[in-house]
Each structure stands twice: as structure tokens, then as C-alpha cells.
Amino acid sequence: MNDLINDSWYYIIVQNPGISNEQFVGYTNKETNATFIPAFKTKEIAQQCFFIMPKDIMNNKYEAQAIIKEDLMDYARKNDYEVFLLDDKGSILEKLS
């Protein structure tokens, strides 16, 4: 039962959490022009990968937050994003969407 619960939640990076311009951090693959949201299995993995992700720390705040898989997939579909599960080094483990 516990594995089922863990499988339905992921961590994402949120830019400017808690304010009006809050948004999920997404990226564009320069080779394919595909836009994607990086997702992670744990908060620790998200935080480790965040250190090597491109970001604007001078003008924005960032936070790893948990999100239920269904909400993440719904947001991605509505905004034309794919979702990829990444490891702590930013390597793609699998496509979620």
C-alpha cells in the first residue's frame, strides 16, 4: 500500500512560491524544442538536481514542492509541457506524460 501512495506523488521546482507569479519551473530541450517540467521521486533528489539546473537566483526564489501526479499531468497537458522524471544529476529516468 505504501508503494502505491509514493508512486502518486512527485516533487517539482516552483519559482516564486506563494506569490502571484508563482509557476512550475520548466525547460526547453534545445535539440527538439520540446518543453518539459522536471519531476523527482523525492524532495532530496529535487534539491540535489536543483543545484545544477539553470536558474535566475538574483530575481527569483525557488522551492521544491510535492504535487500529486494527476495534478502535475493536468497542468502539463493544459500548458503543452511534457513531464520527465529526473535523477539527482539531471538525467532523464523516464517520461511521465
C-alpha positions in Angstrom: 0.0 0.0 0.0 2.8 2.4 0.9 4.4 2.0 -2.6 1.1 3.0 -4.2 1.0 6.2 -2.2 4.6 7.0 -3.0 4.1 6.4 -6.7 1.3 9.0 -7.0 3.4 12.0 -5.7 6.3 13.8 -7.3 8.4 16.8 -6.4 8.8 19.7 -8.8 10.6 23.1 -8.5 8.4 26.1 -8.1 9.6 29.5 -9.0 8.4 32.4 -6.7 6.3 30.1 -4.4 3.4 31.7 -2.6 3.2 34.9 -4.7 1.1 35.9 -7.6 3.6 35.0 -10.3 4.2 31.5 -8.9 4.9 28.9 -11.6 6.3 25.5 -12.2 9.9 25.5 -13.5 10.1 24.2 -17.0 12.8 23.9 -19.6 13.1 23.7 -23.4 15.2 21.0 -25.0 17.4 22.9 -27.4 17.7 19.9 -29.8 14.0 19.1 -30.1 12.3 22.3 -28.9 10.2 20.2 -26.6 9.2 21.9 -23.4 9.2 19.9 -20.2 8.7 20.0 -16.4 11.4 18.1 -14.5 9.9 15.9 -11.8 11.6 13.9 -9.0 10.8 11.0 -6.7 12.0 12.7 -3.5 12.5 16.2 -2.2 16.2 15.4 -1.6 16.7 14.4 -5.2 14.9 17.6 -6.4 17.1 19.7 -4.2 20.3 18.0 -5.4 19.4 18.4 -9.0 18.3 22.0 -8.5 21.9 23.0 -7.8 22.9 22.1 -11.3 19.7 23.4 -13.1 19.8 26.7 -14.9 18.0 29.4 -12.9 17.9 33.1 -12.1 18.6 33.2 -8.4 19.1 37.0 -8.4 15.5 37.8 -9.4 13.5 34.7 -8.3 13.1 32.4 -5.4 12.7 28.6 -5.8 11.4 25.8 -3.7 10.9 22.0 -4.1 7.3 21.1 -3.6 5.3 17.9 -3.7 2.5 17.6 -6.2 0.1 14.7 -6.8 0.7 13.1 -10.2 -2.8 13.7 -11.6 -2.4 17.5 -10.9 1.0 17.6 -12.5 -0.2 15.8 -15.6 -3.2 18.0 -15.9 -1.1 21.2 -15.6 1.4 19.8 -18.2 -1.4 19.0 -20.7 -3.0 22.4 -20.3 0.3 24.2 -20.9 1.8 22.0 -23.6 4.5 20.5 -21.4 5.9 17.0 -21.2 7.0 15.7 -17.8 10.2 13.8 -17.3 11.3 12.0 -14.1 15.0 13.0 -13.5 17.7 11.8 -11.1 19.9 14.0 -8.9 22.3 14.7 -11.8 19.5 15.8 -14.2 19.5 12.6 -16.3 16.1 11.5 -17.6 14.9 8.3 -16.0 11.5 8.1 -17.8 8.9 10.2 -19.5 5.8 10.5 -17.3 3.4 12.2 -19.7 
